[in-house]
């Protein structure tokens, strides 16, 4: 199977600090691909390079056969690559419904319309309400995003990403900071996504990783240590030493 | 039977109602009351029509700054550049033989929009501080340009000899300022309708998205640069129309229309009234100019002291300006 998204020799240096070193990874269509590794391993930087938030120091990012290394972030979203953020990056002063309608309008190229009201965009509003219903946010639709509980705001993170209808969804610690019971529920939402959607996620909770991932890449010190199926990763001695070993010391 | 009818009514009501949580552009009763005030003022305060025209013009100018600062969150210290460009466009047209007011306004809007678009290419780069400096620099450049090109603009002496034709061929611009007042009011109201629709539209939502979550916008696929260029161009056109109104109704263009003090003043009016609410700018303009008029009457020397105190009080005690403070007050009273 051909990868939908791949990197070739991708590196990012901040001065002398090597955040990502020569990363070559393939993401297969429909994969549930986990990126794991200790804090500071360069996982978020890698997401930033994949989505175009940061330009790489060297190396390429390929979408199928197309080189998208120089494509800006918002155009990559149009090509189907969408991300969420580890730290809530929402629209605090917009209602939840407005936020999602905005994402839908941008996807449809209708966000430049200035002669009709937002409420007149009936099918965007309907779609947003349906999406919020799926994420159990219907009751919060008319509330300002900033007034929502933290766990609900994590769901808005996902809702905004889903509203762009991604083919490749990159989730940066989607369950960061929410209780275990809620994080399992949140991953349930992600697991229920159509299988054509490729999901790449960063997650520290190994139970969740091994439950949802069908592919795991381990980053250490900005480089790929090992990559494989969950069974291969679980039995790899280097992973145990570097990653799981470290986790036991915590 | 009665129950079935009630249900039918409820269903119909739900269908026709816009969903809660998005802008539907419906008029609030207070808005209608608000617009009756300048109409009433025309009849009740005939001696204040010239001050009234100034307020209406300033209101339109503040409205244009609100579009970029209040909605998109772009700070500007050079907004008078577009006001002045509009004023000189309309003034020069009239001086050189085309004194028709409406087409003069349209020409001012087009020229100011073109200048606004070019400036936007510089402004959308960089952070708030960069933007402050770029807009400030652009404002100063335009002032100097008008100063140097004295043979065209009249330099520091201003552009005199602006002669206007009758409005719509019917109404002469009279010395008492009756025509000017009605003209300014109608233009402000029509431009306000455009701005009001714009802020309730998907574009307006997108601008608020930039203000509220500039980092998230590209992650949902939004072309932030395009949006900012768009609103900057539109806002410049609004400012240009305001400048043209001033040139046409006072039949003079001073170089101060381009000056930094005017850029600062419009910012103060917006902050005073409350940014990001459209009406805030209008209220701020009215309050500022009325206070100016009143205080200057009390003390021709120290009136700025009074304005300074007013500004400090409002900014310290009413977060979000007068309208922001009022909104907080009423939200507290209704317990929400």
Interface residues (C-beta under 8 A of the other chain):
Chain A: X51 X53 X72 X73 X74 X75 X77 X78 X82 X83 X85 X89 X90 X91 X92 X93 X94 X95 X96 X97 X98 X99 X101 X102 X103 X105 X106 X107 X110 X111 X112 X113 X114 X115 X116 X117 X118 X119 X120 X121 X125 X129 X141 X142 X143 X160 X161 X163 X164
Chain B: X18 X19 X20 X21 X22 X23 X24 X25 X197 X198 X200 X201 X202 X203 X204 X205 X206 X208 X209 X211 X212 X213 X215 X216 X217 X218 X219 X220 X221 X222 X223 X224 X226 X227 X230
